[in-house]
Amino acid sequence: MAFDPKKHVMPTQDPLVRATNFKEVALGYSPTIAKEEALRCLNCPTKPCVSKCPVHIDIPSFIKKIKEDDLEGAYSVINESSSLPAVCGRVCPQERQCESACTLGIKFEPVGIGRLERFVADYHNENAKTKAAKPESNGHKVAVVGSGPSGLACASDLAKQGFEVTIYEALHKAGGVLIYGIPEFRLPKKIVAREIEGLKDLGVHIETNVVIGKTITIDELFEEGYEAVFVGSGAGLPKFMGIPGESLKNVFSANEFLTRINLMGAYLPESNTPIFHAKKVAVVGGGNVAMDAARCARRLGAEVSIVYRRTEKELPARVEEVEHAKEEGIKFELLTNPIEILGNEQGSVSSLKCIRMELGEPDASGRRSPVPVKDSEFVEDFDCVIMALGTSPNPLIKNTTAGIEVEKHGCLIVNEEEETTRQNVFAGGDAVTGAATVILAMGAGKKAAASIAKRLLNK
Amino acid sequence: MFKIVSKKILNPTVTEMDIEAPLVAKKAEPGQFIILRVEDDGERIPLTVAGFDREKGTVKIIFQIVGATTEKLNHKEEGDYIPDFVGPLGVPTKVEGLKKVCVIGGGVGCAIALPIAKKLHELGASVTSIIGFRNKDLLILEEEFKKVSDKSFVMTDDGSYGNKGNVTMPLKEMLDAGETFDEIITIGPLIMMKFVVSTAKPHSIPVTASMNPIMIDGTGMCGGCRLTLIKEDGKRVTKFACIDGPDFNGYEIDFDEAMMRSRQYAEFEKKKREETCNLFKRN
């Protein structure tokens, strides 16, 4: 068989068609393509890909199972390390993780590990006959705060060991950022729903509409008999730039815009959730959230520009999202920084004043920091501006729980065991790291689950 | 699911409901709010707590019918359920240590002002209440305010009940006559609160205003409820009403900006409400 230097292309919806709907963009490998892609894996003994996976999935082993047509076997290998393969196969930045270390990648394109992971997980979800059985209880109660990736992973690992786990979710639907943040066209909600159903089969209780720190405090959870608490409350408060005009109408945080669309279904014509149907939108920022907001705005009918102060190389978003955004007709205004949002007499956005940037000397992080180009200001008409600049941690838990300490950015402080400064309160995900990825959050949730199990079972 | 234990029509546009929500009832304090949804895929709306019964485990809400969601809520009856009801959110109104307070409510804002007046009264403070409405038909909670106030005024814009005029008139008269308060607490339309502040200003009486902006999650996540405080040195500070408020120092609030922002979805709301009303019409 001739060796293919390139990754097998992911079949996708046509860009012109998908820019008008919210259906999934990437359609997934067929079994034939998946096997051909699997055959590209050299099965190197050193497994460099594994070391770059935040949860150390045994990648060559699961790919080997695909080569052998043992797809359930492949799923079992992934499942040993990952709680959410159907999710991570879709949203992980593989080009910066596993695939960045692939030996093939030195000369050719790396193996499409993420695409294979998704293929295996989707195969399992469609074909698995048996439901997970609820393990026998070990009599220990654990509370999990938040039902995003870290909370789901922590709950899953604990439930499998017989812990009685209750997840408390502030919103009306479980899933955290997987539900309110990542849009349907990138992560169909039925996939998240299936993961959550799987947890319920394991005996996990999910209580929505409970804000820990307000409705119930962490102290009260301990009084109710929980022996440990895992806090996976996410990153929280959206950042704004602090430039004039940010309070004008039709300036939104990406969180608000995406939540209205994803959690509250504002893109559906019959929805009662208000959303502004803009004609021309500027999305400020270059991460995955910025891409999601831009592509949602596009699907609602707007002409969209991404405004980012560094170059394409520094865009923090997944490469695939950037490519998809471009194919969908989203314009990239790189090396550009907004300095003022201008409004009309109704107090609504009318235009955005920006300045061109250039890359200067490397800063403390080693990245070349953007500096303004003198006299390069320009004004472009927009009727909506979406700020996707990241988030800062929510102070709710810290403010209502004695003994929990945070670092200078407000992130919860944890030790190597993922335990906070308060005994038996563990934490992970964005609440600890600040805005990061689904897989890192999931990894932290798993690690915390292991620590909690060790603590409670060795008592 | 949360049960509607009782429902009372206070006037043609304002309805009161007691909702069974024991966890919220256990913690709620005056000035805090809840978020509810009336149906799956529906919108989340914030409503300030209008009362609570810790023993019965119920929370009282009083709402004005303005959009599709409040229209649908108003069509629910005693014994019906709503899918979501979360709280208590926000910071309770600070009432401790206050001895003499003027509580000023406008329209449906009176529903929120009442539990605050009640709590002050229970703590032994002297309460002067001023409540204002557009006309007699929209009057709510008059007796309830009387019960907890040492002195009370009812104002209507058209003079169809009580005294003709707006809520700042009796306030100005009292202040000009030398009356003084530890604090004025005001809840109602933004324009009313803005004028309460300007009336109190010459007399340097602290004013707390309770804001009710557009919001989604109520936990600090969306930033839709942001408002600007203008500090003494002129510095503009962005605050989130859901976690920093809903109460703010009235002298610092940029009311003009808040009024503009409150109209973000006004047209959408009106259109959706009309659609919803048509759905409920027979034939």
Contacts between the chains, C-beta under 8 A, distances in Angstrom:
chain1	res1	chain2	res2	distance
A	170	B	86	6.9
A	170	B	217	7.0
A	170	B	219	5.4
A	171	B	217	6.4
A	172	B	37	5.9
A	172	B	44	7.3
A	172	B	83	6.9
A	172	B	84	4.2
A	172	B	86	7.4
A	180	B	221	8.0
A	208	B	84	7.3
A	209	B	84	5.3
A	209	B	85	6.5
A	209	B	86	4.1
A	210	B	23	7.0
A	210	B	86	7.2
A	211	B	86	6.3
A	211	B	87	7.5
A	211	B	89	6.7
A	211	B	218	7.8
A	211	B	219	5.9
A	214	B	27	7.2
A	214	B	87	7.0
A	214	B	88	6.2
A	214	B	89	5.9
A	214	B	219	7.8
A	215	B	23	5.1
A	215	B	24	6.6
A	215	B	27	6.6
A	215	B	86	7.0
A	215	B	87	6.8
A	215	B	88	7.4
A	216	B	23	6.7
A	234	B	221	7.8
A	236	B	219	7.7
A	236	B	220	5.6
A	236	B	221	6.0
A	237	B	220	4.8
A	237	B	221	7.0
A	237	B	223	7.1
A	237	B	240	7.0
A	237	B	243	7.9
A	238	B	221	7.3
A	238	B	222	7.0
A	238	B	223	4.2
A	240	B	223	7.1
A	240	B	226	7.6
A	240	B	238	6.4
A	242	B	238	7.9
A	246	B	238	7.5
A	247	B	226	6.8
A	247	B	227	7.7
A	247	B	228	5.8
A	247	B	238	7.6
A	247	B	254	7.9
A	247	B	257	5.2
A	247	B	261	6.4
A	248	B	260	7.9
A	249	B	260	6.4
A	249	B	261	6.3
A	249	B	263	7.1
A	249	B	264	5.0
A	250	B	264	7.5
A	252	B	223	7.8
A	252	B	224	7.2
A	253	B	222	6.2
A	253	B	223	3.9
A	253	B	224	7.4
A	255	B	221	5.5
A	255	B	222	5.1
A	255	B	223	6.4
A	256	B	216	6.2
A	256	B	222	3.9
A	256	B	223	5.8
A	256	B	224	4.6
A	259	B	216	5.4
A	259	B	217	6.8
A	259	B	221	7.2
A	259	B	222	5.7
A	260	B	216	6.8
A	264	B	41	7.2
A	264	B	42	7.7
A	264	B	43	6.1
A	264	B	44	6.8
A	264	B	216	7.4
A	265	B	41	4.7
A	268	B	41	7.3
A	271	B	41	6.3
A	271	B	43	8.0
A	272	B	42	5.8
A	272	B	43	5.2
A	272	B	67	7.6
A	272	B	68	4.3
A	272	B	69	6.1
A	272	B	72	8.0
A	272	B	272	5.4
A	272	B	276	7.6
A	273	B	41	8.0
A	273	B	42	7.5
A	273	B	43	4.6
A	274	B	43	7.1
A	274	B	264	7.7
A	274	B	265	3.8
A	274	B	268	4.4
A	274	B	269	6.7
A	274	B	272	7.6
A	275	B	268	8.0
A	276	B	264	7.5
A	276	B	265	7.9
A	346	B	260	7.8
A	347	B	257	7.8
A	347	B	260	3.7
A	347	B	261	7.6
A	347	B	263	7.8
A	394	B	219	6.6
A	394	B	220	5.1
A	394	B	221	7.3
A	394	B	243	7.7
A	395	B	220	7.8
A	395	B	243	7.3
A	396	B	219	6.4
A	396	B	220	7.0
A	396	B	243	6.9
